[in-house]
Amino acid sequence: MTEKIGVSDVLSTLNSTITLINYAIQQSNNKNFRDTLITSRNSLENYQWQIYLIAKEKGYYVPAAPAGAADIEQVKNAIN
């Protein structure tokens, strides 16, 4: 396994895990459990950001281009 594939797999796994934790937070009715999930999610998001920066720096991940003003307006209009 190459480093690029490993980094990509870690990012993918973190993104999936964060999504699952978000769902669990939404469904939880126990305050202590919910708070624990939020803390875990926040830690994972920080870790995901660090891995993302490494991947971007090494050229393993190229983020999408920023949206143009017309695209932003189109989304705003669709929402309203």
Secondary structure per residue as TSV (DSSP state, phi and psi in degrees):
chain	resnum	aa	ss	phi	psi
A	1	M	-	360.0	132.9
A	2	T	-	-82.6	161.9
A	3	E	H	-59.8	-40.4
A	4	K	H	-59.7	-44.5
A	5	I	H	-66.5	-41.0
A	6	G	H	-61.3	-45.8
A	7	V	H	-64.0	-42.1
A	8	S	H	-62.6	-42.1
A	9	D	H	-64.4	-41.2
A	10	V	H	-63.2	-45.2
A	11	L	H	-61.2	-44.8
A	12	S	H	-62.0	-44.1
A	13	T	H	-65.0	-43.2
A	14	L	H	-62.0	-44.1
A	15	N	H	-61.2	-43.4
A	16	S	H	-65.1	-42.8
A	17	T	H	-64.4	-42.4
A	18	I	H	-61.8	-41.1
A	19	T	H	-61.3	-44.7
A	20	L	H	-64.9	-40.6
A	21	I	H	-65.5	-39.6
A	22	N	H	-58.7	-42.5
A	23	Y	H	-62.9	-43.8
A	24	A	H	-63.0	-38.0
A	25	I	H	-61.3	-44.8
A	26	Q	H	-62.6	-32.8
A	27	Q	H	-91.4	-13.4
A	28	S	-	-75.9	137.5
A	29	N	-	-117.5	11.6
A	30	N	-	-107.3	114.5
A	31	K	H	-56.7	-45.7
A	32	N	H	-64.4	-43.5
A	33	F	H	-63.9	-42.9
A	34	R	H	-61.0	-45.0
A	35	D	H	-62.5	-38.4
A	36	T	H	-64.1	-42.9
A	37	L	H	-63.8	-40.6
A	38	I	H	-63.1	-43.2
A	39	T	H	-61.5	-44.2
A	40	S	H	-63.3	-44.8
A	41	R	H	-60.3	-44.3
A	42	N	H	-62.0	-40.8
A	43	S	H	-63.7	-43.9
A	44	L	H	-65.4	-36.8
A	45	E	H	-65.4	-37.9
A	46	N	H	-65.1	-42.6
A	47	Y	H	-64.2	-42.6
A	48	Q	H	-60.2	-41.7
A	49	W	H	-63.0	-41.4
A	50	Q	H	-63.9	-43.2
A	51	I	H	-66.4	-40.8
A	52	Y	H	-58.2	-45.6
A	53	L	H	-62.3	-39.2
A	54	I	H	-63.6	-46.8
A	55	A	H	-61.9	-42.0
A	56	K	H	-65.6	-43.8
A	57	E	H	-60.9	-39.3
A	58	K	H	-85.4	-3.5
A	59	G	T	81.0	14.3
A	60	Y	S	-78.3	-22.6
A	61	Y	-	-136.5	128.1
A	62	V	-	-115.5	112.9
A	63	P	-	-67.1	157.3
A	64	A	-	-63.8	152.0
A	65	A	-	-65.9	148.6
A	66	P	-	-60.6	147.1
A	67	A	-	-69.1	143.4
A	68	G	-	-80.4	167.5
A	69	A	H	-59.7	-38.4
A	70	A	H	-65.5	-40.3
A	71	D	H	-64.5	-41.4
A	72	I	H	-63.5	-43.9
A	73	E	H	-63.3	-39.4
A	74	Q	H	-61.8	-42.8
A	75	V	H	-67.3	-43.9
A	76	K	H	-57.4	-44.6
A	77	N	H	-65.7	-37.1
A	78	A	H	-67.6	-34.7
A	79	I	H	-72.7	-40.5
A	80	N	-	-81.7	360.0
